[in-house]
Amino acid sequence: MKRVFLCATAAILFAGGGASLLAHHPFSAEYDWKKPVTVTGTVTKLEWKNPHAELMVKGQDENGNNADWMVELGGTDQLRRMGWTKQQFKAGEQITVDGWLAKDGTKKLSAKSVTLPNGRELFAVSSFFNERGRTRETAATTGKR
């Protein structure tokens, strides 16, 4: 009986949180740290959600063509700790995003930071960094997490 209860409990926990665990990915699975990019453009939307908030920006690509960019940020709790709010971006507001391009060539990037119109730079808490602000590569090579 205990075994059935434990299996049922595990199934419920996986069903409730398993989808978000599967949706979360390591930086290196999707982004290329050797391809830094800076995108300047206008905010079209901020999706305040987990496991990653997303910022939609209308900017230009490397060829100067207009492009719609999806900017992956950290989780909402991490962003709040860094001073972010879900109300701080207004559609049409000009921002600059520094980050890394997606490996698949889409107009998607993992943000390192976002610079606001007033010049204030916000750390984006992307999956490239750990909770102490160190890069995953630095943590792996130095042993300091």
Residue pairs with C-beta under 8 A, 6 or more apart in sequence:
20 50
20 51
23 51
24 51
24 52
25 127
26 127
26 136
27 33
27 100
27 110
27 126
27 127
27 128
27 136
28 136
30 102
30 103
30 104
30 108
30 110
31 99
31 100
31 101
31 102
31 103
31 109
31 110
31 127
31 128
32 100
32 101
32 102
32 103
33 100
33 128
33 135
33 137
35 100
35 101
36 98
36 99
36 100
36 101
37 62
37 98
37 99
37 100
37 101
37 109
38 96
38 97
38 98
39 57
39 59
39 60
39 69
39 71
39 96
39 97
39 99
39 109
40 59
40 60
40 94
40 95
40 96
40 97
41 57
41 58
41 59
41 60
41 69
41 94
41 95
42 57
42 58
42 59
42 91
42 92
42 93
42 94
42 95
43 55
43 56
43 57
43 89
43 90
43 91
43 92
43 93
43 95
44 56
44 57
44 58
44 68
44 91
45 55
45 56
45 91
46 53
46 54
46 55
46 56
46 86
46 89
47 53
47 54
47 55
47 56
48 76
48 86
49 76
50 75
50 76
50 77
51 75
52 72
52 73
52 74
52 75
52 127
53 73
53 74
53 75
53 76
53 79
53 84
53 86
54 70
54 71
54 72
54 73
55 70
55 71
55 73
55 89
55 97
55 111
55 114
56 68
56 69
56 70
56 71
57 68
57 69
57 71
57 95
57 97
58 66
58 67
58 68
58 69
59 66
59 67
59 69
60 66
60 67
61 67
61 107
67 107
68 107
69 97
69 107
69 108
69 109
70 106
70 107
70 108
70 109
71 97
71 99
71 108
71 109
71 110
71 111
71 114
71 124
72 108
72 109
72 110
72 111
72 126
72 127
73 79
73 84
73 111
73 114
73 124
73 125
73 126
74 82
74 124
74 125
74 126
74 127
75 125
76 86
78 125
78 131
79 124
79 125
81 125
82 122
82 123
82 124
82 125
83 122
84 122
88 116
89 95
93 116
93 117
94 117
95 114
95 115
95 116
95 117
96 114
96 115
97 109
97 111
97 113
97 114
97 115
97 124
98 111
98 112
98 113
98 114
98 115
99 109
99 110
99 111
99 112
99 113
99 124
99 126
100 109
100 110
100 112
100 128
101 108
101 109
102 108
102 109
102 110
110 126
110 127
110 128
111 124
111 126
112 123
112 124
112 126
112 128
112 129
113 121
113 122
113 123
113 124
114 121
114 122
114 124
115 121
115 122
116 122
123 133
127 136
128 135
128 136
129 135
129 136
130 136
130 139
130 145
132 145
134 144
134 145
138 144
139 145
